[in-house]
Amino acid sequence: MKIPDLRQRIRNIKKAANEVIKKALKLIKRAGRKIVLRLYHIEIKIIPVQKDIIVFESNMGRNYTGNPKCIYEEMVRGGLDKKYRCYIMLDDVSTYVPGNAKKLKRTRTLYFMIMGIAGIWVSDCRQPNYIIKRKGVRYIQTWHGTPLKKLALDMKSVNMAGETNIEEYKKNFYKNTRTWDYLISQNHFSTEVFRRAFAFNKTILEIGYPRNDILFSGNNEETVIPLKKKMGLPLDKKILLYAPTWRDNEYYEKGAYKFNKVLDFNLLREKLGNEYVCVVKYHYLVKETLDWSALKGFVYKFDMCEDIALLYLVADMLITDYSSVMFDYSILKRPMLFFTYDLEGYKNNLRGFYFDFLEEAPGPIVRSTEELIDSILNYNGEEFALKYDAFHNKYNHADNGNASQKVVQLIQNLSACSRPVLREAER
């Protein structure tokens, strides 16, 4: 046999062996998962629910941000992380978490064991179907934004990765919302949408979002300047925050969506670079490894693990599209611009809107990079003052910087008795 043929045979044998090993590992993983789930089902039948165990989860464990984070850290400030046994569910357990909470790797053995006995769940997304909510468990669903885009039972079609059947999607969503006991709402508009879209008839806490409390306490130079230094942002230039949402039909796989680079960042730098820098913040569902090195010194990229509320504080202007960031950022009363290059397609084919976006948007709506640059350079706040006031009054009326405290009060009540009601906080 010739040497090249022998080498090829060896390569083929190695490749075949690797395939066998991969299949074997998958089978072992499945078998292990079945054993863990079986133990989980036994546990929830024999071990009582523990009212002093609280689990917190943000964005399906992808990061430590948002409403659950802020509620937990309010507990830390009050020393309650020492009174309760707190667990943070994460994909990456190397993530820094203050206080005494234990970090658990999501979907691993201990995760199931704790989910099986925890008395209080705090999450901003749906729980997986294999997690069973037991009698006596109280679930505080914080959600993650005021909706512009149609949600859940209000949707007419679904185009997301892994989801194609709208009826099956709605059925699963409805089943999940049956497990919620409390749902946090940012405003009365959201309350009305949530009641219908989630078919939710339990307690809605119309108290604003805990994640926005920092926008009241931190909206000052004493907070913002150190934040800019910590983030490595220049102090002598204005900050543009670009925070678009994800596109349902643009993805690599389930849970991994693309970042659409329609905006011409080279042109932005050419026209605005002397006065501005641009912070790019990915949505937590976006998984990208774009190389921004050619725009170093102008584009600063922050991934899904960064808490966007801190970026709001350092930003002089927000550039977004249909993202719920518009409702949070409007608390600061700073300029917002809407880069909606695919407005008709997004509205008519992907989601549909709950209100007339063109009528209510409190800032310039642009379709191209050139229009965006012109709107930034010639922004006139007085032109949008009436719209901005109306937008702020409609969507920010409940936010007052105390939402985290109200939820912590609820948690204390829940751990003390069977089913309290937070009268002053709900609608």
Secondary structure, 3 states (H helix, E strand, C coil): CCHHHHHHHHHHHHHHHHHHHHHHHHHHHHHHHHHHHHHHHHHHHHCCCEEEEEEEEEHHHCECCHHHHHHHHHHHHCCCCCCCEEEEEECCCCCCCCCCCEEEECCCHHHHHHHHHEEEEEECCCCCCCCCCCCCCEEEECCCCCCCECCHHHCCCCCCCCCCCHHHHHHHHHHHHCCCCEEEECCHHHHHHHHHHCCCCCEEEECCCHHHCHHHHCCCHHHHHHHHHHHCCCCCCEEEEECCCCCCCCEEECCEECCCCCCCHHHHHHHHCCCEEEEEECCCCECCCCCCHHHCCCEEEECCCCCHHHHHHHCCEEEECCCCHHHHHHHHCCCEEEECCCHHHHHHHHCCECCCHHHHCCCCEECCHHHHHHHHHCCCHHHHHHHHHHHHHHHCCCCCCCHHHHHHHHHHHHHHCCCCCCHHHCC
